[in-house]
Amino acid sequence: MLDIKNGDLLVAGASEYPIRSRAFYPNSQGVAGMMFSDAYIPCSTKRARVDGSGDEIKLDPSLGLTCTPLWPADPQKTATVVLDTPVTLLQTYLPDTDGFFELLVEELQR
């Protein structure tokens, strides 16, 4: 199973999106495989890590992933996410061998 946590970054195209919320759904009779068979884009995730001195932050990438294109998140799901900045929440799905992840990510409003 993929190791994805809130606070990681989703990298899709040339943009990075902070992950605000994630949910894992176990694979039920190949639903994840059918869901992602036609529409997906390359993506990766990054996790910030502090080195031994506590000063530097390094990003460890998880490469070679795919996700559905990002689209505006379902309003029912965004009602429970507290936003610190003026952002739009986007939604995407990542397939995994054991099922799939549903991610809510931030896109900064400009």
C-alpha distances in whole Angstrom, upper triangle without the diagonal:
4,6,9,12,16,18,16,17,16,19,20,23,25,24,22,21,20,17,19,17,14,13,10,11,10,11,15,17,16,16,13,15,18,18,17,19,22,21,19,19,18,16,15,14,16,16,20,20,24,25,28,31,29,31,28,25,23,20,17,16,12,14,14,12,14,15,18,21,22,24,26,24,25,28,27,23,25,28,25,24,27,28,30,31,32,29,28,25,23,20,17,14,11,10,6,7,6,8,9,10,14,15,18,20,23,26,29,32,35
4,6,9,13,15,12,14,13,15,17,20,22,21,18,17,17,14,16,15,12,12,10,12,12,13,17,19,18,17,14,16,19,18,16,19,21,20,17,17,15,13,11,10,12,13,16,17,21,23,25,28,26,28,25,22,20,17,14,12,9,11,12,10,12,13,16,19,19,22,24,22,24,26,26,22,23,26,24,22,25,25,27,28,29,26,25,22,20,18,15,13,9,9,7,9,9,10,9,9,12,13,16,17,20,23,26,29,32
4,7,10,12,10,12,12,15,17,21,22,20,18,17,15,13,15,14,11,12,11,14,14,16,20,23,21,21,17,19,22,21,19,22,24,23,20,19,17,15,12,10,10,10,13,14,18,20,22,25,23,24,22,19,17,14,12,11,9,12,14,12,14,15,18,20,20,23,24,22,24,26,26,22,23,25,23,21,23,23,25,26,28,25,24,21,20,18,16,14,12,12,10,12,12,13,12,10,13,13,16,16,19,22,25,28,31
4,7,9,7,9,9,13,15,19,20,18,15,13,11,9,11,10,8,10,10,13,15,17,20,23,21,20,17,19,22,20,18,22,23,21,18,18,16,13,11,8,9,9,12,14,17,20,23,25,23,24,22,18,17,14,12,11,9,12,14,12,14,13,16,18,17,20,20,19,21,23,22,19,19,22,19,17,19,20,21,22,24,21,21,18,17,15,13,12,10,12,11,14,14,13,11,9,11,9,12,12,15,18,21,24,27
4,6,6,9,10,14,17,20,21,18,15,13,10,8,9,8,7,10,11,15,17,19,22,26,24,23,20,22,25,22,21,25,26,24,21,20,19,16,13,10,10,8,11,13,16,19,22,24,21,22,21,17,16,14,13,13,12,15,17,15,17,16,18,20,18,20,20,18,20,22,21,17,17,20,17,15,16,17,18,20,22,19,19,16,16,15,15,14,13,15,15,17,17,16,14,11,12,10,11,12,14,17,20,23,26
4,6,9,10,14,17,20,20,17,14,11,8,5,5,6,7,10,12,16,19,21,24,27,26,24,21,24,26,23,22,26,27,24,22,21,20,17,15,11,11,10,11,14,17,20,23,24,21,22,21,17,17,15,15,15,15,18,20,17,18,17,18,19,17,19,18,16,18,19,19,15,15,17,14,12,13,13,14,16,18,16,16,14,14,14,14,15,14,17,17,20,19,18,16,12,12,9,9,9,11,15,17,20,23
4,7,9,13,16,19,18,15,12,10,6,5,6,8,10,13,16,19,22,24,27,31,29,27,24,26,28,25,24,28,28,25,23,21,20,16,14,10,9,8,9,12,14,18,21,22,18,19,17,14,14,12,13,14,14,17,20,18,19,18,20,20,17,19,19,17,20,21,21,17,16,18,16,13,13,13,13,15,17,15,16,14,15,15,15,16,16,19,19,23,22,21,18,15,14,11,11,9,10,13,15,18,21
4,7,10,13,16,16,13,10,8,6,6,8,10,10,14,15,19,21,23,26,29,27,26,22,24,26,24,22,25,26,23,20,18,17,13,10,7,6,5,7,10,14,17,20,21,19,19,17,13,12,10,10,10,10,13,16,14,16,15,18,18,16,19,19,18,21,22,23,19,18,21,19,16,16,16,16,17,19,16,17,15,15,15,14,15,14,17,17,20,20,20,17,14,14,11,11,10,11,14,16,19,22
4,6,10,13,12,10,6,5,4,6,9,11,12,15,17,20,22,24,27,30,27,26,22,24,26,23,21,24,24,21,18,16,14,10,8,5,5,6,9,12,15,18,22,23,20,20,17,14,13,9,10,9,10,12,14,13,14,13,16,16,14,17,17,17,20,22,23,19,18,21,20,17,17,16,16,16,18,15,15,14,13,13,13,14,13,17,17,21,21,20,17,14,14,11,11,8,10,11,13,17,19
4,6,10,11,8,6,5,6,7,10,12,11,14,16,18,21,22,25,27,25,23,19,21,23,20,18,20,21,17,14,12,11,7,6,5,7,9,12,15,19,21,25,26,24,23,21,17,15,12,12,10,10,10,12,10,11,10,12,12,11,14,15,15,19,21,22,18,18,21,20,17,19,17,18,18,19,15,15,13,11,11,10,11,10,14,15,19,20,18,15,12,12,9,10,8,10,11,14,17,19
4,7,7,6,4,6,9,10,14,15,15,18,19,21,23,24,27,29,26,25,21,22,23,21,18,21,20,17,14,11,9,5,5,6,8,11,13,17,20,22,26,27,25,24,21,17,15,12,12,9,10,9,11,10,10,10,12,12,11,15,17,17,21,23,25,22,21,24,24,21,22,20,21,20,20,17,16,15,13,13,12,13,12,15,17,20,22,21,17,15,15,12,13,10,12,12,14,17,19
4,6,6,7,8,11,12,15,17,16,19,20,21,24,24,27,28,25,23,20,20,21,19,16,18,17,14,11,8,7,5,7,9,11,15,17,20,24,26,30,31,29,28,25,21,19,16,16,13,12,11,11,10,9,8,10,9,9,12,15,16,20,22,24,21,21,24,24,22,23,21,22,21,20,17,16,15,12,12,11,12,12,15,17,20,22,20,17,15,15,13,13,11,12,12,15,17,18
4,6,8,11,14,16,19,20,20,22,23,25,27,27,30,31,27,26,22,23,23,21,18,20,18,15,12,8,8,7,9,12,14,17,19,23,26,28,31,32,30,29,26,23,20,17,18,14,14,13,13,12,11,11,12,10,11,14,17,19,22,25,27,24,24,27,27,25,26,24,24,23,22,19,18,17,15,15,14,15,15,18,20,23,25,24,20,19,18,16,17,14,15,13,16,18,18
4,7,10,14,16,19,21,21,24,25,28,30,30,33,34,31,29,26,26,27,24,22,23,22,19,16,12,11,10,11,12,13,17,18,21,24,26,30,30,28,27,23,20,19,16,17,14,15,14,15,15,14,14,16,13,13,16,18,20,24,26,28,26,24,28,28,25,26,23,23,21,21,18,18,18,16,17,16,18,18,21,23,26,28,26,23,21,21,18,18,15,15,13,14,16,17
4,7,10,13,16,18,19,22,23,26,28,29,32,33,30,28,25,26,27,24,21,24,22,19,16,13,12,10,11,11,12,15,16,20,22,25,29,29,27,25,22,19,18,15,16,14,15,15,16,15,15,14,15,13,11,14,16,17,21,23,25,23,21,24,25,21,22,19,20,18,17,14,14,14,13,14,14,17,17,20,22,26,27,25,22,19,18,15,15,11,11,9,11,13,14
4,7,9,13,15,16,19,21,24,26,27,30,32,30,28,24,25,27,24,21,24,24,20,17,14,13,10,9,9,9,12,13,17,19,22,26,26,24,22,20,16,15,12,14,12,13,13,15,14,15,14,15,14,12,15,16,17,20,22,24,21,19,23,22,19,19,17,17,16,16,13,13,13,12,14,13,16,15,19,21,24,25,24,20,18,17,13,13,9,9,9,10,14,15
4,6,9,12,13,16,18,21,24,25,28,31,28,26,23,24,26,22,21,24,23,20,17,15,14,11,11,9,10,12,13,17,20,23,26,27,24,23,21,17,17,14,15,14,14,15,17,15,15,13,14,13,10,13,13,13,17,18,20,17,16,19,18,15,16,14,14,13,14,11,11,10,9,11,11,14,14,18,20,23,24,22,19,15,14,10,9,6,5,6,9,12,14
4,6,9,11,15,17,20,23,25,28,31,29,26,23,26,27,24,22,26,25,22,19,18,17,13,12,10,9,10,11,15,17,21,24,25,22,21,19,16,16,13,14,14,14,16,18,16,17,15,16,16,13,15,15,14,17,18,20,16,15,17,16,13,13,12,12,12,13,11,11,10,10,12,12,15,15,19,20,23,24,22,18,15,14,10,9,5,6,8,10,13,16
4,6,7,11,14,17,20,22,25,28,26,23,20,23,24,21,20,24,24,21,18,17,17,13,12,9,10,10,12,16,19,22,25,26,23,23,21,18,17,15,15,14,14,16,18,15,15,13,15,15,12,14,14,13,15,17,17,14,13,16,14,11,13,12,13,14,15,12,12,10,10,10,10,12,13,16,17,21,20,19,15,12,10,7,6,4,7,10,12,16,19
4,7,11,14,17,20,23,25,28,27,24,22,25,26,23,22,26,26,23,21,20,20,17,16,13,14,13,15,18,20,24,27,28,24,24,23,20,20,18,18,18,18,20,21,19,19,16,17,17,14,15,14,12,14,14,15,11,10,12,11,7,9,9,11,12,14,11,11,9,10,10,12,14,15,18,19,23,22,20,17,13,11,8,6,5,7,11,13,15,19
4,7,10,14,17,19,22,25,24,21,19,22,23,20,20,24,25,22,20,20,20,17,16,14,15,15,17,19,22,26,28,30,26,27,26,22,22,19,20,19,18,20,21,18,18,15,16,17,14,15,14,11,13,14,13,9,9,12,10,8,10,11,14,15,17,14,13,10,10,10,11,12,13,16,17,20,19,17,14,10,8,6,5,7,10,13,16,18,22
4,7,10,13,16,18,22,20,18,16,19,20,18,18,21,22,20,18,18,18,16,15,13,15,14,17,20,23,26,29,30,27,28,27,23,23,20,19,18,16,18,19,16,16,13,14,16,14,15,15,12,14,15,15,11,12,14,12,11,14,15,18,19,20,17,16,12,12,10,10,10,10,13,13,17,15,13,10,7,6,5,6,9,12,16,18,21,25
4,7,10,13,15,19,18,16,14,17,19,16,17,20,22,20,18,20,20,18,17,15,17,17,20,22,26,29,31,33,30,31,30,26,26,23,21,20,18,20,20,17,16,14,15,17,16,17,17,14,14,16,15,11,13,15,13,13,16,18,21,22,23,20,19,15,14,11,11,10,10,12,12,15,13,11,8,6,5,7,9,12,16,19,22,24,28
4,7,9,12,15,15,13,11,15,16,14,15,18,21,19,18,19,19,18,17,16,18,18,21,23,27,29,32,34,31,33,31,28,26,23,22,20,17,19,19,16,15,14,15,18,17,19,19,16,17,19,18,14,17,19,17,17,20,22,24,26,27,24,22,18,17,14,12,10,9,10,9,12,9,7,6,4,6,9,12,15,18,22,25,27,31
4,6,8,12,12,10,9,12,14,12,14,17,19,19,18,20,21,19,19,19,21,22,25,27,30,33,35,38,35,36,35,31,30,27,25,23,20,21,20,17,16,15,15,18,18,19,20,17,17,20,18,15,18,20,19,19,23,24,27,29,29,26,24,20,18,15,13,10,10,10,10,11,8,6,5,6,8,11,14,17,21,24,27,30,33
4,6,10,10,9,9,12,14,13,14,17,20,20,19,21,22,21,21,20,23,23,27,28,32,34,36,39,37,38,36,33,31,28,26,24,21,22,21,18,17,16,17,21,21,22,24,21,21,24,22,19,22,24,22,23,26,28,31,32,33,29,27,24,22,18,16,13,12,10,9,9,6,4,7,9,11,15,18,21,24,27,31,33,36
4,6,6,6,6,8,11,11,12,14,17,18,18,20,21,21,21,21,24,25,29,30,34,36,39,41,39,40,38,35,33,30,27,25,21,22,20,17,16,16,17,20,21,23,24,22,22,25,23,21,24,26,25,25,29,30,33,34,35,31,29,25,23,19,17,13,12,9,9,8,6,4,7,10,13,16,20,22,26,28,32,34,37
4,6,6,8,10,11,11,14,15,18,19,20,23,24,24,24,25,28,29,32,34,38,40,42,45,43,44,42,38,36,33,31,29,25,25,24,21,19,18,19,22,23,24,25,23,22,26,24,22,25,27,26,27,31,32,35,37,37,33,31,27,25,21,19,15,15,12,12,11,9,7,10,13,15,19,22,25,28,31,34,36,40
4,6,8,9,10,12,14,14,18,19,20,23,24,25,26,27,30,31,35,37,40,42,45,47,45,47,44,41,39,35,33,30,27,27,24,22,20,20,20,23,25,26,28,26,25,28,27,25,28,31,30,30,34,36,39,40,39,36,33,30,27,23,21,17,17,14,14,12,11,10,12,16,18,21,25,27,31,33,37,39,42
4,5,5,6,9,10,11,14,16,17,20,21,22,23,24,28,29,33,35,38,40,43,46,44,45,42,39,36,33,30,28,24,24,21,18,17,17,17,20,22,23,26,24,24,27,26,25,28,30,29,30,33,34,37,38,38,34,31,28,25,21,18,15,14,11,11,10,10,8,10,14,16,20,23,25,29,31,35,37,39
4,5,5,6,9,10,13,14,15,18,20,21,22,23,27,28,32,34,38,40,43,45,43,44,41,38,36,32,30,27,24,23,21,18,16,15,14,18,19,20,22,21,20,24,23,21,24,27,26,27,30,31,34,35,35,31,28,25,22,18,16,12,13,10,11,11,11,8,9,12,13,17,20,23,26,28,32,34,36
4,5,5,6,9,12,12,12,15,17,17,18,19,23,25,28,30,34,36,39,42,40,40,38,34,32,28,26,24,20,20,17,14,12,11,11,15,17,18,20,19,19,23,22,20,23,26,25,25,28,29,32,33,32,29,26,23,20,16,13,9,9,6,8,9,9,6,6,9,11,14,18,20,24,25,29,31,34
4,5,6,6,10,11,11,15,16,17,19,21,24,26,30,32,36,38,41,43,41,42,39,36,33,30,27,24,21,20,17,14,12,12,12,16,18,20,23,22,22,26,26,24,26,29,29,28,32,32,35,35,35,31,28,25,22,18,15,12,11,7,9,9,10,8,9,12,14,17,20,22,26,27,31,33,36
4,6,5,8,10,12,15,17,19,21,23,27,29,32,35,39,41,44,46,44,44,42,38,36,32,30,27,24,22,19,17,14,13,12,16,18,19,22,21,21,25,25,23,26,29,29,29,32,33,36,36,35,31,28,25,22,18,15,12,13,10,12,13,14,11,11,14,15,18,21,23,27,28,31,33,36
4,6,8,8,10,13,16,17,19,21,24,26,30,33,36,39,42,44,42,42,39,36,34,30,28,25,22,21,18,15,12,11,9,12,15,15,18,17,18,21,21,20,22,25,25,25,29,29,32,32,31,27,24,21,18,15,12,9,10,9,12,13,14,11,9,12,12,15,18,20,23,24,28,29,32
4,6,6,6,10,12,14,16,18,22,24,28,31,34,36,40,42,40,40,37,34,31,27,26,22,19,18,15,12,9,8,7,11,13,15,18,18,19,23,23,21,23,26,26,26,29,29,32,31,31,27,24,21,18,14,11,8,8,7,10,12,14,11,9,12,12,15,17,19,22,23,27,28,31
4,6,8,11,13,16,18,21,25,27,31,33,37,39,42,45,43,43,40,36,34,30,28,24,21,19,16,14,11,11,10,13,16,18,21,21,22,26,27,25,27,30,30,30,33,33,35,35,34,30,27,25,21,18,15,12,12,10,13,14,16,13,13,15,16,18,21,22,25,26,30,31,33
4,7,10,13,16,19,21,25,28,32,34,38,40,44,46,44,43,40,37,34,31,29,25,23,20,17,15,11,11,9,11,15,16,20,20,22,25,26,25,27,30,30,30,33,32,35,34,33,29,26,24,20,17,14,13,13,12,15,17,19,17,15,17,17,19,21,22,25,25,28,30,31
4,7,11,13,16,19,23,26,29,32,36,38,41,43,41,40,38,34,32,28,27,23,21,18,16,13,10,8,6,7,11,13,16,17,19,23,24,22,24,27,28,27,30,29,31,30,29,25,22,20,16,14,11,11,11,11,15,17,19,16,14,15,15,16,18,19,21,21,25,26,28
4,7,9,13,15,19,22,25,28,32,34,38,39,37,37,34,30,28,24,23,19,17,15,12,10,6,5,4,6,10,12,16,17,19,23,24,22,23,27,27,25,28,27,29,29,28,24,21,19,15,13,10,9,9,10,13,16,18,15,13,14,14,14,16,17,19,19,23,24,26
4,6,10,13,17,20,23,26,30,32,35,37,35,34,31,28,25,22,20,17,15,13,10,9,5,5,6,6,9,13,16,18,20,24,25,23,23,27,27,25,28,26,28,27,26,22,20,18,15,14,10,11,10,11,14,17,20,18,15,15,15,15,16,16,18,17,21,23,24
4,7,11,14,18,21,23,27,29,32,34,32,32,28,25,22,19,17,13,12,9,7,6,5,7,9,9,12,15,19,20,23,26,27,24,25,28,28,26,28,27,28,27,27,23,21,20,16,15,12,12,10,12,14,16,19,18,15,15,16,15,17,16,18,18,21,23,25
4,7,10,14,17,20,23,25,29,31,29,28,25,21,19,15,14,11,9,7,7,5,5,6,9,10,11,15,18,18,21,24,26,23,23,26,26,23,25,24,25,24,24,21,19,17,15,14,11,11,9,11,13,16,18,17,14,13,14,13,15,13,15,16,19,21,23
4,7,10,14,16,20,22,25,27,25,25,22,18,16,12,10,7,5,5,6,5,7,9,12,13,13,17,20,20,23,25,26,23,23,26,25,23,24,23,24,24,24,21,20,18,16,15,13,12,10,12,13,16,18,17,15,13,14,13,15,13,15,16,19,22,24
4,7,10,13,17,19,22,24,22,22,19,15,13,9,8,6,5,7,9,8,10,11,14,15,14,18,20,19,22,24,25,22,21,25,23,20,22,21,22,22,23,20,19,17,15,15,13,13,11,13,14,17,18,17,15,13,14,12,13,12,14,15,18,21,23
4,7,10,13,15,19,20,18,18,15,12,9,6,5,4,6,9,12,12,14,15,18,18,17,20,22,21,24,26,27,23,23,26,24,21,22,21,21,21,22,20,20,18,18,17,16,16,14,17,17,20,21,21,18,16,17,14,15,13,15,16,18,22,23
4,6,10,13,16,18,15,16,13,10,8,5,5,7,8,12,15,15,17,17,20,21,20,23,24,23,25,27,27,24,23,26,23,20,21,20,20,21,23,21,21,20,19,19,18,18,16,19,18,21,21,21,19,17,18,15,16,14,16,18,19,23,25
4,7,10,13,14,12,12,10,6,6,5,7,9,12,15,18,18,21,21,24,24,22,25,26,25,28,29,29,26,24,27,25,21,21,20,19,20,23,21,22,21,21,22,21,22,20,23,22,25,25,25,23,20,21,18,18,16,17,19,19,23,25
4,6,10,11,9,10,8,5,5,6,7,11,13,16,20,20,23,24,27,27,26,29,29,28,31,32,32,29,28,30,27,24,24,23,22,23,26,25,26,25,25,25,24,25,23,25,24,26,26,27,25,22,24,21,22,20,20,22,23,27,28
4,7,8,6,7,6,5,6,9,10,14,17,20,24,24,27,27,30,31,29,32,32,31,34,35,35,31,30,32,29,26,25,25,23,24,27,26,28,27,28,28,28,28,26,29,27,30,30,30,29,26,27,24,25,23,23,25,25,28,30
4,6,6,7,6,6,7,10,11,15,18,21,25,26,29,30,33,33,32,35,35,34,37,38,39,35,34,36,33,30,29,28,27,28,31,30,32,31,31,31,31,31,29,31,29,31,32,33,31,29,30,27,28,26,26,28,28,32,33
4,5,8,8,10,11,14,15,19,21,24,28,29,32,33,36,37,36,38,39,38,40,41,41,38,36,38,35,33,32,31,29,31,34,33,35,34,34,35,34,34,32,34,32,34,34,35,34,31,33,30,31,29,29,31,31,35,36
4,5,7,10,12,15,17,21,24,27,30,31,34,35,38,38,37,39,39,39,41,42,42,39,37,39,36,33,32,31,29,30,33,33,35,34,35,36,36,36,34,36,35,36,37,38,36,34,35,32,32,30,30,31,31,34,35
4,6,8,11,14,16,19,22,25,29,29,32,33,36,36,34,36,36,35,38,38,39,35,34,35,33,29,28,27,25,26,30,29,32,31,32,33,33,33,32,34,33,35,35,36,34,31,32,29,29,27,27,28,28,31,32
4,7,10,13,16,19,23,25,29,30,32,33,35,35,33,36,36,35,38,38,39,36,34,35,33,30,28,27,24,25,28,28,31,30,31,33,33,34,32,35,34,36,36,37,35,32,32,29,29,27,26,27,26,30,30
4,6,10,13,16,19,22,26,26,29,30,33,32,31,33,34,33,36,37,38,35,33,35,33,29,28,27,24,25,28,27,29,29,30,31,30,31,30,32,31,34,34,35,33,30,31,27,27,25,24,25,25,28,29
4,7,10,13,16,19,22,23,26,26,29,29,27,30,30,30,33,34,35,31,29,32,30,26,25,24,22,22,25,24,26,26,26,27,27,27,26,28,28,30,31,31,29,26,27,24,24,21,21,22,22,26,26
4,6,10,13,15,19,20,23,24,27,27,26,29,30,29,33,34,35,31,30,32,30,27,26,25,24,24,26,25,26,26,25,26,25,26,24,26,25,28,29,29,27,25,26,23,23,21,21,22,22,26,27
4,6,10,12,16,16,19,20,23,23,22,26,27,26,30,31,32,28,27,30,28,25,25,23,22,23,25,23,24,23,22,23,22,22,20,22,22,24,26,26,24,21,22,19,20,18,18,19,20,24,25
4,7,10,13,14,17,19,22,23,22,26,27,27,30,32,32,28,28,31,29,26,26,25,25,25,27,25,25,24,23,23,21,21,18,20,19,21,23,23,22,20,21,19,20,19,20,21,23,26,28
4,6,10,11,14,16,19,20,20,23,25,25,28,30,31,27,27,30,28,25,26,25,25,25,27,24,24,22,21,20,18,18,16,17,17,19,21,21,19,17,19,17,19,17,19,20,22,25,27
4,7,8,11,13,17,18,18,22,24,24,27,29,30,26,26,29,28,25,26,26,26,26,28,25,24,22,20,19,17,16,13,14,13,15,17,18,16,15,17,16,18,17,19,20,23,26,28
4,6,9,12,16,17,18,22,24,24,27,30,31,27,27,31,29,27,29,28,28,28,29,26,25,23,21,19,17,16,13,14,13,15,18,18,16,16,18,17,19,18,20,21,23,27,28
4,7,10,14,15,17,21,24,24,27,30,31,27,28,31,30,28,30,29,30,30,30,27,26,24,21,19,16,15,11,12,12,14,17,17,15,15,18,17,20,19,21,22,25,28,29
4,7,11,13,14,18,21,21,23,26,27,24,25,28,27,25,27,27,28,28,28,25,23,21,18,16,12,11,8,8,9,12,14,14,12,12,14,14,16,16,19,20,23,26,28
4,7,9,12,15,18,18,21,24,25,22,23,27,26,24,27,26,28,27,27,24,22,19,16,14,10,9,6,7,9,12,15,13,11,11,12,13,15,15,18,19,22,25,27
4,6,8,12,15,15,17,21,21,19,20,23,23,21,24,23,25,25,25,21,18,16,12,10,6,5,4,7,10,13,15,13,10,9,10,10,12,12,16,16,20,22,24
4,6,9,12,13,15,18,20,18,18,22,22,21,24,23,26,25,24,20,17,15,11,9,5,5,7,9,13,16,17,14,11,11,10,10,12,13,16,16,20,21,24
4,6,10,12,14,18,20,18,18,22,23,21,23,22,24,23,22,18,15,13,10,8,6,8,10,13,16,19,21,18,15,14,12,12,12,12,14,14,17,18,20
4,7,9,12,15,17,15,15,18,19,17,20,18,21,19,18,14,11,10,6,6,5,8,11,14,17,21,22,19,15,13,11,10,9,9,11,10,14,15,17
4,6,9,12,15,13,13,16,18,17,19,18,20,19,17,13,10,9,5,6,7,10,14,17,20,23,24,21,17,15,12,11,10,10,11,11,14,14,17
4,7,9,12,11,10,13,15,14,16,15,18,17,14,11,7,6,4,6,9,13,16,19,22,26,26,22,19,16,13,11,9,10,10,10,13,13,16
4,6,8,7,7,10,12,11,14,14,17,16,15,12,8,6,5,5,8,11,15,18,21,24,24,20,17,14,10,9,7,9,10,11,14,15,18
4,5,5,7,9,11,12,15,15,19,19,17,14,11,9,8,8,11,13,17,19,22,25,24,21,17,15,12,11,9,12,13,15,17,18,21
4,5,5,6,9,10,13,14,17,17,16,14,11,9,10,11,14,16,20,23,25,29,27,24,21,18,15,14,11,13,14,15,17,17,20
4,6,6,8,10,13,15,18,19,18,16,14,12,13,12,15,17,20,23,25,28,26,23,20,18,14,14,12,15,16,18,20,20,24
4,6,6,8,11,13,17,18,17,15,13,10,10,10,13,14,17,20,22,25,23,20,17,14,11,11,9,12,13,16,18,19,23
4,5,5,8,9,13,14,13,11,10,7,9,10,13,16,19,22,24,27,26,23,19,16,13,11,8,10,11,13,15,16,19
4,6,8,10,14,15,14,13,12,11,13,14,17,19,22,25,27,30,28,25,22,19,16,15,12,14,14,16,18,18,22
4,7,10,13,15,16,14,14,12,14,14,17,19,21,24,25,28,26,24,21,18,15,14,11,13,14,17,18,19,23
4,6,10,12,13,11,11,9,12,13,16,18,20,23,24,27,26,23,21,17,14,12,9,10,11,14,15,16,20
4,7,9,11,11,12,11,14,16,19,21,23,26,27,31,29,27,24,20,18,15,12,12,11,14,14,16,19
4,6,7,7,9,9,13,15,18,21,23,26,28,31,30,28,25,21,18,15,12,11,9,11,11,12,16
4,7,8,11,12,15,18,21,23,25,29,30,33,33,31,27,24,21,18,15,13,10,12,11,12,15
4,6,9,11,14,18,20,24,25,29,31,34,34,32,28,24,22,18,15,13,9,10,8,9,11
4,7,10,13,17,20,23,25,29,31,35,34,32,28,25,22,19,15,13,9,9,7,6,9
4,6,9,13,16,19,22,25,28,31,31,29,25,21,19,15,12,9,6,5,4,5,9
4,6,10,13,17,20,23,26,29,29,26,23,20,16,13,10,8,6,5,6,6,10
4,7,10,14,16,20,22,26,26,23,19,16,13,10,6,6,5,6,9,10,14
4,7,11,13,17,20,23,23,20,17,14,11,8,6,5,6,7,10,12,15
4,7,10,14,17,20,20,17,13,11,7,6,5,6,9,10,14,16,19
4,7,10,13,17,17,14,10,8,6,5,7,8,11,13,16,18,21
4,7,10,13,13,10,7,5,5,6,9,11,14,16,20,22,25
4,7,10,11,9,6,5,7,8,11,12,16,18,21,24,27
4,7,8,6,4,6,9,11,15,16,20,22,25,28,30
4,5,5,5,7,11,13,17,18,22,24,27,30,33
4,6,8,11,14,17,20,22,26,28,31,34,37
4,7,10,13,16,20,22,26,28,32,34,37
4,7,10,13,17,19,23,26,29,32,35
4,7,10,13,16,20,22,25,28,31
4,6,10,12,16,19,22,25,28
4,7,10,14,16,20,22,25
4,6,10,13,16,19,22
4,7,10,13,15,19
4,7,10,13,16
4,6,9,12
4,6,9
4,6
4
